[in-house]
Every structure is written in structure tokens, then in C-alpha cells.
């Protein structure tokens, strides 16, 4: 390890003039966020970033004594992170941001192991809506829920339990007046890919109004996925659906979408590709299964009145019920 250029025991050093970056977000001199999250996983240090256009943001990161590599897809649903290998248990680093030097102490992630975990970014859902989602997926074999809130502080009244992990993800959902419109969600997907994909035998990316359904209604998803061991991704088609706010069985369109329209996916541990909103990106090495026997029941609510017309007869009825909210 090289000697530090920033001395925390020197009263005249830059460190003692606020050189320590406090937190996991880094901005450039103009106030633009260039790193949305940073962490150490195993012996690798990650910086989660993004693009807002084909040329921005432009920045340069350098870690003293380390080689940084950028992994990126500069496109409408951008994917961008910077990573380096670290050795010897190093936990404090001198970071150069566009030539300015800072000290960082990234959080070190605990290694976990889940059989089947759900990850989602949410904003307007209430506690009872989340509770019905938790109850449904627990019944399907999910053993961990990572629910990231797109706001500055968690709302009151959210259900709490040992298998539920809330996190704050307080970034603009849409990029305004920029070439690329996707903000918080695309960055969230990059973060989930780097933080969690090796913690989970399988990882589901769905919204809180989407319920994965199999005609054998007591079949656990964990059991179903054992049949998919030779695949890295299970893709599921969207079916517009309905369920009363007062609770009851889910009904759904007899005809679903195609294999690109609002599909969602389940990813296997060690997945080598990259996440997009409705499936894996074309880059990377992976094997995909299009699960014709699974359905993504996308329950329309008053939150999206423009979607009410998408639920059309004849509707099919499931034997699975959702609780009231």
C-alpha cells in the first residue's frame, strides 16, 4: 500500500479542511452527482455512476495506488460503474476527483445468502399495499425483500419484519431537460447488480403491483426455479390484471404482452450480464429462458388510471387472493 498523501493527524492537512467525503454520494465542482453509491464488496471497491447524455457527465476518478476500471453502456437506459481490486484489507483511500484529493471510507458490505430475494424501487405505495405484496411473495418462497424508497425519508406505517430491508434512494426519478430520461431507476439497477447479485440464489426485479403467477397455484417459485438451473435469466410476460382494493382474487387478461413489452425477470446468482428495466441488456454472457407457464400479473390501480382500459374482457380468474389495502 502506498503512503497516504492526506494525513489525518496533521492539523494543516486537507483532510482536516473537510477532505473526508462523508457518505456515499460524490458531486463534481459544479454540484452534479457523479457517484450515487460506493461500497466495498469482497475485495473490490465499487463506484455507481450513470450517463445523462452521450457525452455527460464527464469526470475522472483516481484512487492512489490502485487501477480503476470503468464498465459502462452509454445508452437510453444507461449502465455505468467504476471498480477496482483492493488488497490487504485496505478500507481508507485517497480519492482524486477531477484532480481534487479527498479521503473516502466506503462501507463494507456483509456477505449474505438468500434463496430468493425481491428488489424494487418504490414511491407512492402505502403500508397496506406493501403488506399485500409481502404476503403474496412469502407464500411463493421469497425469503428477503429489499425495498428502496425514492424519497428523502421513509413514510410512516410501512410493514416491518426480519425479512424486509428498507433503503433510501433519494435521486430524481426522471432526468429533466437531458438527452437520457432515465435517472433513479437505471442507477438503482446498476447498484443492485453490483451489490446483491452474488448474495442470492435467485433475484427478482418487480414492482410492488406485479405478482408472478403459475397455474399450479401452490407451486413455490423456489421449486419452479430448480427446473431452470441451466439458465441465468427467467423472463416473464406481462398480463394486465385487476384486484379490488378491498381484497380478493386476481383476474387477468387472457392475452399477454410480447417478450419485450413490460416483461420482468428473475436472475440467477453469478449472472454475468447487466440489468435493464424490462430484461437483461444485450451485452454480457448469459442464457435466457422465456417462461411461457409463468405470468406477470400487473395489477392496475387508481394510481395509474390511464391503465384501466388495458384490462379487457374476457378476464381469467386465479384462485389466489390479495389482502385489502
N, C-alpha and C positions, 0 to 999 in steps of 0.2 A: 504494500500500500504506500502511495506517495505521501510525503508530508503535507499537512494542511497549509493552504495559503491564508486561511482565515482562522485566527486564533481566538478562541472563546475566552481565554484568560488574559487577554490584552485589552486594557480599557480603551486603547486608541484604535482598536481594530474595527473593520467594517461590521463584523459580527455584532459588536456592541453598539453599532449605529443602525440597528434594525436589519442586519443582514440575514437573520434567520427567517425563512419563509414559514409562517405559522399556518398550517393547514395543508390541503392537497390541491388547491387551485392556484395557478400561476398566470399572471397577466403581463403583457408587454408594457413598455413605457407609455403607450397610448391608452392603456386601460382595457385592451382586448384580451379576452381569455384565450390563452394558447395551450394550457394544460388544465383539464377538468378533473382529473383524478391522478394520483400517483401512489404506488404501493410496491412492496416487496413480496413476491410470491416465490417460495423456494429460494433459489439463489439467482433470481432475476428481478431487476428493477424496471417497473413499467411507468410510462407517462401516457395518459389517454388524451388524445387531441382530436381535431377534426379539420375539415375544409369548409369554408363558406362560399368559395368560388374556385374556379380552376387555377387561380393564382394566389389565393389568400386563405388563411393568414400566413405571412412569410416570417419565419423566426429561426433562430439557431440555438440549440441546446448543446451544452458540452459538460460532461462530468470529468472532473480532474482524475486522471489516471485510468479512465475507462473508455471503451469504444461503444458509442451509441449507434443503434441501427433503427432506421425508420421503416415501418411496414404500413403501406397506405394504398388505398384505391380512391383516386380523386374523381368523384362522380356524384350524381344527384343524391344518392344515399351514401355519403362519404364514410370511409373507414380509415382511421389513422391512429397509430400509436408508435411510441419510441421505446426501445427496450435495450437493456444491456445486462450482461452476466456480471455477477459480483462474487467475490471470494472472501474467505476468511471471516465471515460473519460481520462484514462492514455494515453499519447502519446509519452513519452520518457521512454526508458527501458535500463537496464543494461543487456547486452548480453554476455554470455560466449561462445567462440568458441574454442573448444578443450582446455578449461581451461583458455584461454586468455580473458580478460574482455574488452568490448567496450561499447560505448553508441550508441543507434540507435534511430532515429526519423522517423519511416516509414511514407510514405504518406498515408493520409486518403482519401478513395475513396468517391466520391459523389454518392449518390444513383440516378440512372436514371431509366426510364421506356420506353422501345421500344416495339412496336407491333411485329416487325420482323426485326432482325438485321443480317448482314452478317459479318463474321470474316474470315480473311485469312492472310497467311504469303506469302510475295512475294519478288522477287529479280530482275528479268530481264525485267519485263513488262514496257512498255513505257506509257507516259501520255495518248496518244490516245487509247491504249489498255485498260487502266483502265477506260477511259471515256465511251467506248462502254459497259463495264461491268456495270458501274453505271447506264447508261441509261436503260439497259435491266432490271435490278432488281428493279429500281424505278418503272418501268412500271408494275412490278409484286407485288408491295406493300411494298417493303423494305423501312424502314424509317431511317436506320442507317448503316453505313459501317465503320468497324474497320479494317484498313489495316496496318498490321505490316510489316515493311521493314527489310529484313535480310541483313543489312549492317550498316555502321557507321554513315551515314548521308543521308538524303532524296535526291534523284535525283531532278534536276530542271525540271519544266514543268509538274508536277503532277496536276491533276484537284483538285480544292479546292471548298468546299461548306459547308453549315452548317450541312449537314448530313454525312460528311466524316471526320473521325478521323484517322490521321496517327500516328503511333508509331514506335520507333526504337527497333529492336530485333537483336542485333549485336552479335550473337553467331554462332559457327561453325555448319553448316547445318548437316554435317556428322562427326561422331567420327572416327578419323583415328587411325588405329592400336589398336583398342579396341574391346572388345567382342560384345558390343552392338553398332550398327552403327548409330542409330537414335539419333541426337543431338537436334538442334534448334526446329525442328517441334514437337517432342514429348513434350518438355518442354513448347513450346507455347500452346499446347492443354491443359496441366495441368493448366497453367496460366489462359487461357480463362475459363476453368471450374470453377476455384475458384473466379476469378474476376467478371465475367459477367453473369453467367447463371441465376442469380436471377434478373437481370435488364431487361430481355427480355421475352415477352410472348412466343416467339419462336426465336431460334438462329440457323442460317445456317452456316455450315462449308463447304466451297467450295473453289476451286482455281479460279484464275481470267480467266481461259479458260474453265470454266464449267458453263453451263446455264441450269437451271431447266425448263422443258417444260411440258405443258399439252396440249392435243389435242384441248381442248376448249381454244383458244389462248388468249382470252381476260379475262380469269379467273384469278383473283388475287390469289397469294399464300396465302394471309391473309384470303381470303374467303375459299379456299380449306382446310386450317388448322383448321377452325372451325369444320369441319367434323371429325377431328382427336382428339377431345378434350379428349377422353378416353385413348389416347396413350401418351407416354412420348418421343418416338423417331419415326420419319418417315424416313425410309431408301429408297434410290432411286438408281436404277440400272444405270450403265454406258453404254452409246451408243457413239461409236467413230463417230465424226462428222467433217464437213468441212464448212468453210465460207470464201469467198475471202477477202484478206486484204483490197480491195477496197470497202468492204461492200456488203451486200446483204442477201438473205435468208440463213438460216442454213439448210444443208442437213445432214442426219444421217443414219447410218447402220440400216437395217431392223431388225437385230438381236442384242440384247444387251448382256451384260455380265451376270454372275450369281449374286447371292445375297451376294457374298463375294469379287468379283473381282472389285476393284476400285469404289465401291459404296460410296456415300456420304449421310449425314444425316442432318435432321432438329430436334432440341432438344427443348422440352418444358421447360418453366420456372420451376425451382424446381427439374429438372432432378437429380436423386439420384445415377446415375452410374458414369462412367468415360469414357473419350474420347479416342479412338484410331483414326488412320488416316482415315480408311475407314468405321468406325462404332463404336458403343459403345463397350467397353470391356465387357467380360462375367461377371465380378464382379459387384455387386450392384443390386439394385431392380428397375426394370423399365419394361414397356410394349412397345413392338416394333410393328410398322405397316410397312409391306412391300408394298410400294405404286406401284402397277402394272400400274396404269394410269399416273404416272409421269415418266419422262425420264431425265437423266442427260446427256445433250448433251456436250460431251467433245471435244471441237474444236481443231483439230490438226493444228499446225503452224510450220513454218520453224525453230522455236526454238527447236523442237523435231523431226528432220527429220526421225528418226527411227520409228516414229509412223505413217508416211504417208501411209504405206502399210496396216495399220489396218482399214482404211476407204475403204470399199469394196462394190461393187455393189451387189444387187440393193439398191440404196440410196432412202430414203424418204425425201420429201421436206416439210419444215414448211412454214407458212405464216409470220413468224416473221423474221425481218431483223436486222442485226447488222450494226452499222455505220463503216465507214472506219477508218483505223489507219495507 
